[in-house]
Amino acid sequence: MGLIGMLKSSCRLPVRAIAALLKSLYGLHVSVGEIVNVLNLIAQRGQSYLEDLAKQVRDSSYVNADETGWRENGQNGYLWSFSTPLIRYFLYDRSRAGKIPRDFFGEGFYGHVVSDFYGAYNGIGQMNQRCWVHLLRDLKKLSQLYPDDKSVQDWVKQIVALYRKSVLYQKKCLHALTLSCQPLGYNPLQRRDKRRKFEARLAWIALPYLEIKKGKELPVVPQAVLANRLDRFASELFCFVEHPQVPSHNNAAERAVRPSVIARKICGGTRSEQGSTTYTALASMFSTWQLQGRDLWQACQQILITQKVQDLLPQT
């Protein structure tokens, strides 16, 4: 059963391919329906473990969040991902509304949410950190669209230089936190003041093009769209300066959903509500074990055996 779970979730083999492999390797004849039952049973016995994973995510100081498209019985939906450095947790819902992450985190979440610029993550936790990688990609596209426009090139260079300066400060903060006596300039109050200075500088860079955009008789300049985004999210782009343990990008969430994106392109999604529940359960468990460097086969066996023993114990 542990091998079947690993082949399906981590190796992403189709159910019929798993049946053929078991027959070839072990001479074991297992029907497609029985393999599906095994996968459902693994997900069922892992429920208490999944609840513990969700609790650990909510208790984390920061969480990388993202969502990607998923299909259930031919209907479009979304696979939501919430990741920490050692945990990956997935859930499926047909909605892409902000209610989904708000319900998951609840009112007691005081960490930081690292995400892209999608509005569903607004107002969750203590302070948001928007992904600089997404912003830098858009700045690069703008620079490539207007290679001969000096104002565009200079504007992009100013923002990139500001980001590099903030990342350098973050690295110095992380080093300072490892020292027994923190040097001047890196205590919590000084980090907060530094974050505010970076935010003010970014807002100042965006300001001239906001004014041009709002002018009715003036043409919209190339920088206007991104300048408006910078103005709107300036207070959520430098959380990593005040809280250096928080990453400035959402790469962890991007890596977490990539296997599901590949699986969706191969199989098209799941066929039922039970299938979606099983898929998210197995994805959460196996990707977490892989992230932690555990033996996937043995970890799955442990979940199956532990829960079976608990089921056999007398209820008190």
N, C-alpha and C positions, 0 to 999 in steps of 0.2 A: 504493500500500500504506500509506503514511503517512497519507493522507487517510482511508482506511478505518479505520485504528486510532484516529484522532482522533474520527471520527464515532461509533464504537462506544463508546469508553471515556469521552470527555469530554462528548460530546453525548448519549450514552445512547440512540442510535437503534437500533431493532431491525434485525436483519440484512436482512429483506425490505425495510425502509424504505431502507436503504443501497443495496440493489440498484436500487430504483426511482429513487432520487435520482441515482445514477451514469448511469442510462439517460436520465433527463430532462435532466441538465446536459451530459453529454458524448456521448450516444448510445452508451454503452458497456454491452454486455450481459454482466453478471457473474452467475453463478449463486450461489444461497445457499450451496451447498457450497464454492465457490471462495472466497467471502468468509470463511467459517469457517476454511478453510485458510490464508488470509492472516493472520488474527488469531493462529492457532496459530504461524505462522512468525515473526511479530513477537515473540511471547513466547519462542520458542526462541532467536532471535538476541539477545534481551536478557538471557539468563541470566547472562553475566559481569557485566553492568551491575547486575543485581539482587543478585548476590553482593557487589558492592562497596557497594551501598546498605545491605545487611544489616550489613556490617562497620562502616560509618560509624555506624549506629544503635547498635551495641554499644560503639563507642568514644566515644559522646557522654556528656557529663557528666550529662544527665538525659534520660529518655524518657517520653513520655505513652503510656499503654497502655489499650486498651479492647477489647471484643469485642461482636459482635452476631450475631443469628441469621442463618443462611443455609441454603438447601436445595439438595442435590445429588441429582438423580434422584428427587425426592420424599422424600428422607430428611433429617431435621433435622441440622444441623451448626452450626459457628460460624466466623465470619470474624474473625480476630484482627488488630488494628491496633497498630503500634508507630511513634510519630511523634517527630520532633525539629523544631526551628524550620524546617528546610530539607528534610526527608525524610519521606516517608510510605511505610511498608512493610506489606504485607498478606500473610497466609497463611491457608489454610483447613484446618480439621480437624473431624472429627465430634465430637471430645471438647471439653469445656469445663474439663477438669481443669488443675490447676496445673502439670502436667508440660509442657504446651505452652509457656508463657512461660519456664519454667526451661530447657527444652531450647534454646529460641531464644537466650537470653542466655548460657547456659553458665556455667561457674564463674569465668571471667575478667572478668565484668562488675563494675565498681566504681562505676558511676554511681548515680543515684537514679531510682526508678520512681514516676511520678505516676499515680495510678489512683483508681478509686472504692473502695468498701469490700469488694469481692469478695475472698475469701480466696485465689484463685489467684495473686495477686501478692505474697503474704506471703514475706518473707525473700529477696527478689531484690535484689541490688545492695547498696550501702552503707547506704542509709536510704530508707524509703518516705515518700512524701508523699501523703496521702489528700486527696481533693477536697473543698474547703470549699463549693463551690457545691452539691454533693449534700447536704451537711449543712445548709446554710442553707435549702435548699428544704424539708427535713423539719422544721426548726425553724419555718418559716413556716406549714406545714400544722398543726403542733401549736398554734401561736398562734391560727390561724383556728378550730380545733376548740373551743378554750376561751377565747373572747374576754372572758368575765366572770370568769375565774379569775385573780386578781391574782398568785398565786404562780407560775403558768405564764408570765404576761406578763413578770414581773420576771426570771424565770430565763432566758427567751429573750433578753431585752435584755442581760443580763450576758454571755452567750456572744457575741452579735453585737458588743457593745462591745469585748470582748477581741480578737475577730478583727480589727476595724477598727484597733485599737491595734497589733496585730502587723503588719498590712499597711503601716501608716504607718512602722513601724520598718524594714521591708523596703525601702521607697522611699528612706529616708534612707541605708540601707546601700548601695544601688545608686548613689546620688549620691556617697557617700564613696569608693566604689571607683574613681570616675572622677578623683579628686583625686590629685595626686602625693604629698601627705602626708595620710594618713588621720587624721581627727579622733578624739579619745578616745571610746571606746564602740563602735567598729565593727570592731575587729580580730577575727580568727578566734576567739580565746579568749573575748572579750567577747560575740560573737554566740552562741557555744555556751552561755554562762551565761544569756544572754537567752532562748534557746530553752527551757532547763530551767525558767526562771521562768514562762514562758507555760504550759508543760506542767503545772507544779505548780498554777498558778492554775486551769486548766481542770479538773484532777482534783479540786480543792477544791470547785469549783462543782457537780460531778456527785456528790460523795460523799454528801450528805444523802439523796438520792433512791435511791442504791444501798442504803443501810441500810434505808430504808423498804421497798424491793422485796424484800429478803432476809428481812424480818421475817414470820414465819408468821402472826401474828395481826393484822398491819396490812394495810390494803388497798393494792393497787398504785396508785401515783399516776400521773398522765398523763406526767410527766417520766421515768418509770422506764426505758422502752425506749431513749430517746436517751441518758440518763445512763449506761446500761450500755455503749453504743457509745463514748461519750466516754471512759469509764474504760478500755476495751479498746484504743482507738486514740490515746490522749493522746500517746504517744511518736512518733506518725506524722502528727501534724497541724501541726507547726511546723518541719518540715525547712526550709521556705522562709525562716525567720528566721535560721538558722545559715548556710544556703547561699542567699543572696538571688537568685541567677540561676535558681533553681528556682521555677516558678509555684505558687501556692497552690491552683490549680484544674486540672481536667482538660479544659478547654474545647477544647484543640487536638485531643485524641483524639475528642471528640464531633463536631467539625467534620470530622475525617477519615473517620469511618464514615457520616456522614449521606448522602452520595451512594449508598453501597451499600445503605442502608436503603430509599432511594427506588427504586433499581433492583430490589431484592427484591420490593417491593410491585407493581412494574410487570410484571416477567417471572417472578417466582416462584422465581428461583434459576438454577442451571445443571443440565445434563442428564447430565453425565458427569464422571469424574475429570479428564479432559483439559480439559473446559470450565472447571472450577474452577481448575485450574492456570493456564490462559490468562487467566481473569478477574482473579485476584490479581496476575499479572505485569503486565497492562496497567494495572490500578488503581494499582499501586505506581509504575510509570514515569510515567504521565500525571499523576497527582496530585502527584508530586514535581516534575515540570517546571512544573506550574501554580503550585505553591507557590514555586518559584524564579523565577517570572516569565519563563520561557523560551517561545519559540514552539513550540507543541506539534507542529505539522506538521513543522517543520524538525528538531526534536529526535528525532522518530521516524525520519525519513529518515536521520539521522546514525547511529542505532543499526543500521539495516538495512544501510547502505553499509559502515560500519566492520567489522561482523561478516562481511559477504560478502567484503571484501578480505582479512581474516584467514584465511578459509576457503580462499582461492585461493593464499595464500602457501605455499611448500614447507615441510613439517614438518622440523624439525632435531632 
